[in-house]
């Protein structure tokens, strides 16, 4: 029996400056701060929840992601970013 494993990653959000290429995790990935392996999706979600409670993630300076590593044809990619404050959403054209 092949089991699917997951990697839970905490990365530093790279600010985009004028002239920088758009965000592209394939060619220019964010710097990893922490990497934790999980044996199943439930465990990965528990680790992700812990990462999302960190102050740096909640402030938008770090991002938590779940990356499936293989063992299944059902790929589920999940990542979480902190909610954007209403004031920030208004600045970038979001609705209030």
NORLINZI-V72989 format. One record per backbone hydrogen bond with DSSP energy under -0.5 kcal/mol. CO is the residue of the C=O (numbers start at 1). NH is the residue of the N-H. E is the energy in kcal/mol with one decimal. If there is no record, write none. Layout:
<<CO:NH:E> <CO:NH:E>>
This chain:
<<1:3:-0.5> <5:69:-2.9> <5:70:-0.7> <6:38:-3.0> <7:9:-0.6> <7:67:-3.1> <8:36:-2.6> <9:11:-0.5> <9:65:-2.5> <10:33:-3.7> <10:34:-1.6> <11:63:-2.5> <13:15:-0.6> <15:17:-0.5> <17:20:-2.4> <24:28:-3.0> <28:24:-0.5> <31:12:-2.7> <34:10:-2.9> <36:8:-3.5> <38:6:-2.8> <40:44:-2.1> <41:45:-2.4> <42:46:-1.8> <43:47:-2.2> <44:48:-2.7> <45:49:-2.3> <46:50:-1.7> <47:51:-2.4> <48:52:-2.7> <49:53:-0.9> <50:53:-0.6> <51:54:-1.6> <54:58:-2.5> <55:59:-1.9> <56:61:-2.2> <56:62:-1.4> <57:60:-1.3> <57:82:-0.6> <61:13:-2.5> <63:11:-3.1> <64:80:-2.8> <65:9:-2.7> <66:78:-1.2> <67:7:-2.9> <70:5:-1.0> <73:75:-1.1> <74:76:-0.5> <75:77:-0.5> <76:78:-0.6> <78:66:-3.6> <80:64:-1.4> <85:89:-2.7> <86:90:-2.2> <87:91:-1.4> <88:92:-1.7> <89:94:-4.2> <90:93:-0.8>>
